Amino acid sequence: MRVAIAEDSVLLREGLARLLGDAGCEVVAQCETGDDLIRKVNSHDPDVAIVDIRLPPTHNDEGLRAALEIREHHPSVGVLVLSQYVELGLAMRLLADSADGAGYLLKDRISDVGEFVGAVERVAAGGSAIDPIIVSTLLSRKRSDDPLAQLTPREREVLELMATGSSNQGIADALVITLRAVEKYVSSIFGKLGLPSTGTESRRVLAVLLYLRS
Amino acid sequence: MAASAPSRSIGRPTHQAPGLAVLWALAIAGFVATGVTVALALRSDHVTEPGLQAALLAWVSLPYVLGGLIAWRRRPDSRFGPLMVAAGFAMFVSSLQWASAALPYTVGLAFDLVPPALFIHVFLAFPSGRLERPVERAIVAAAYSAGFGVQLLKMALGGVGGDNLITIASEPSAALTIQKFQLITLSVLALAAVALLVARRRAGGRPLRRSVALLVDSFALALVMIAVLLLAGAFELVGAFETIRRVTFGVVGIAPVAFLIGLLDAKLARSSVGDLVVELDADPNPPELRDALARALGDPSLTLVYWLPEFDSWADLEGRPVALPEQDGARATTLIDRDGQHLAALLHNPSLRDEPELLDAVTAAAAIALENGRLHVELRARVEELRGSRQRVIEAGQHERRRLERNLHDGAQQRLIALSLELGRLEEQLGADPVARSSLDKARSEIALSLEELRDVARGIHPAVVSGHGLAVGLESLAARAPVPVRLDVGLDGRVDERVEVAAYYVVCESLANVGKHAQARSASVAVSRANGELVVEVVDDGVGGADSERGTGLRGLADRVEALGGRLRVWTPRGEGTRVRADIPCA
């Protein structure tokens, strides 16, 4: 897997590169600014770009703008945005109309190497990775008339994992249940929430997020 | 600043008007001189048509004397009156040349061409009586030299008849050449003066009243006729000369009459001062006072500014500091002083300077109102100053918070994340030693907790998401985390000023927190829109209302923030009917 990294903190950038190197990824570019990242994505065509949302010069939205530009012009390149805070509004801007090949994670997630590398690989392969905080914020959101109340605790767990971008296999592994059981839960959840069952796993991420957000 | 303000000051007159006795004496002298002139003409042995000549001379002298005396009385500060009187008497003196006796004849002859110089002087010196520009002084000085100095030289050479007392040689042809030069010079100077009058009138703007325009026109016409007359003399147009002379005298005599009409008209204009006094009775605020003054002075472009001694500055009616404009042709400044101190200043059409009495009367009538107005403006200036300092305090605070958040983000938070990354790698390299693994897990979860706490602290210090990504994005998370279901409606195109966004964010944040703490609401709504240059933020809940002032400390802080940006925060909280918080914040 070929990775490009844009992160202005040297400590983190190099730590990230080592971590990914240890996991067998090839880090093809490291840079500090969004513009530089776009240039390097153009020339190296990586599988995935990891972008800090706050980049020089102003540390406002340069990282997000670079991520959106790569998503627009290089649909084959996965984009994983890292941030010290996760904001629902930013997740929605990043995903816009598709969660394919897109990720948005709290930087803290780096500490669980297995999970983190799994998320990078998922995004590189066109899947998605949404921070659990976003999903739990959405799930805990108060609703006046709440269909989520009809879900069993198990179904709720499956919904959470599904919304963060986990594949059915990932959900099965995480909950230690069979793939068949997961598929059953998923169709039951879609039925209770009144959502049409969708094709790919990343497409259902967006559907679930949009449902939870409304 | 005050010292450099180029202007006319209105305060106590600096010159006293001459006593009535003096003026009457001069008037009587004028009549006596007229009598003497008539007698001289009738008795003269060398004047043809003596009656007509005497009448013409009286026409261009007595009105100048009388008009000048009235002007002197009315405008003791102006030298225009005395100048007119002098011009009239100079005319009388020149008529002494009709005498048969040698001495008066000589004196009269010496003064023969002084009146043209004096008329040039009088007309250029209107209305202050002073020649304000070097070019004017040069023209007048040259005119006196030509009219009097060269005249003496000409007489010494025996020109214009040999009977005068100062003839020392008889060089008639030289004298004639000199006379030609003299007359042409004088007529050129008169035409130059006309050019100056025209230029001045163009630069000074349209006179506000027709009588003033008429007066300046009569000056110019008189000077043109004088120039024509002098040229007719120089080129010895014997046939036409006498006719031109009569017409010229007739025209020159119109000027003081026009001046008297102007005075009468000014007096009528001053009846507007009466209206002003009535309007001032209603204790007008500064803008109304300005309007009233503009009407009374007949100058819609009038600007009123006040001197604020405590701020050591001029201020407009809103209390904002302004500088007096440089004196140029376009605007004139009149300072209004009280007890030796500046009180206010009027910036007006320069042609108002032709009517000093009107300015004096209007400003005198408005004195009390102007003093009151200054208090108003001073108060506004203080409010303005306070608002500015509050804004600076809040901005400084916000700047500091932003810096702190940034330091946390780039410092402690970044290091903790790097640390947890290293721990993660360490874990990968660690074998299956359960004790080591559990210690590592514990360390990692400690770091995770610290990071979470730091995140909350940082967010409390400054909403970085708002500075980075705008109000809409920031509000989305706020609404999602709110204690009750929130309907969010953000009608914003793009970004507005970050200070405004942050203030609006805090309004929503604090209001939603209050909803959770006090309102017992089932739902709330947040609406943000932009209308008429203002960002309008409204947070409404369906709770119990009746918010007490105890929960107002947070709201007070919000109000400070909003008001420092020139906005307004209002809270409606009728008991049992929910609470509505609305902020209107200007965002140009």
Boltz contact constraints between the chains, C-beta under 6 A:
constraints:
  - contact:
      token1: [A, 9]
      token2: [B, 414]
      max_distance: 6.0
  - contact:
      token1: [A, 11]
      token2: [B, 418]
      max_distance: 6.0
  - contact:
      token1: [A, 12]
      token2: [B, 418]
      max_distance: 6.0
  - contact:
      token1: [A, 15]
      token2: [B, 418]
      max_distance: 6.0
  - contact:
      token1: [A, 15]
      token2: [B, 421]
      max_distance: 6.0
  - contact:
      token1: [A, 19]
      token2: [B, 425]
      max_distance: 6.0
  - contact:
      token1: [A, 60]
      token2: [B, 468]
      max_distance: 6.0
  - contact:
      token1: [A, 61]
      token2: [B, 468]
      max_distance: 6.0
  - contact:
      token1: [A, 61]
      token2: [B, 469]
      max_distance: 6.0
  - contact:
      token1: [A, 84]
      token2: [B, 409]
      max_distance: 6.0
  - contact:
      token1: [A, 84]
      token2: [B, 413]
      max_distance: 6.0
  - contact:
      token1: [A, 85]
      token2: [B, 455]
      max_distance: 6.0
  - contact:
      token1: [A, 87]
      token2: [B, 465]
      max_distance: 6.0
  - contact:
      token1: [A, 87]
      token2: [B, 477]
      max_distance: 6.0
  - contact:
      token1: [A, 88]
      token2: [B, 476]
      max_distance: 6.0
  - contact:
      token1: [A, 88]
      token2: [B, 477]
      max_distance: 6.0
  - contact:
      token1: [A, 88]
      token2: [B, 480]
      max_distance: 6.0
  - contact:
      token1: [A, 89]
      token2: [B, 473]
      max_distance: 6.0
  - contact:
      token1: [A, 89]
      token2: [B, 476]
      max_distance: 6.0
  - contact:
      token1: [A, 89]
      token2: [B, 477]
      max_distance: 6.0
  - contact:
      token1: [A, 90]
      token2: [B, 473]
      max_distance: 6.0
  - contact:
      token1: [A, 107]
      token2: [B, 417]
      max_distance: 6.0
  - contact:
      token1: [A, 108]
      token2: [B, 448]
      max_distance: 6.0
  - contact:
      token1: [A, 108]
      token2: [B, 451]
      max_distance: 6.0
  - contact:
      token1: [A, 110]
      token2: [B, 421]
      max_distance: 6.0
  - contact:
      token1: [A, 111]
      token2: [B, 420]
      max_distance: 6.0
  - contact:
      token1: [A, 111]
      token2: [B, 424]
      max_distance: 6.0
  - contact:
      token1: [A, 111]
      token2: [B, 444]
      max_distance: 6.0
  - contact:
      token1: [A, 113]
      token2: [B, 424]
      max_distance: 6.0
  - contact:
      token1: [A, 113]
      token2: [B, 428]
      max_distance: 6.0
  - contact:
      token1: [A, 137]
      token2: [B, 480]
      max_distance: 6.0
  - contact:
      token1: [A, 141]
      token2: [B, 480]
      max_distance: 6.0
  - contact:
      token1: [A, 142]
      token2: [B, 484]
      max_distance: 6.0
  - contact:
      token1: [A, 142]
      token2: [B, 485]
      max_distance: 6.0
  - contact:
      token1: [A, 143]
      token2: [B, 485]
      max_distance: 6.0
  - contact:
      token1: [A, 144]
      token2: [B, 485]
      max_distance: 6.0
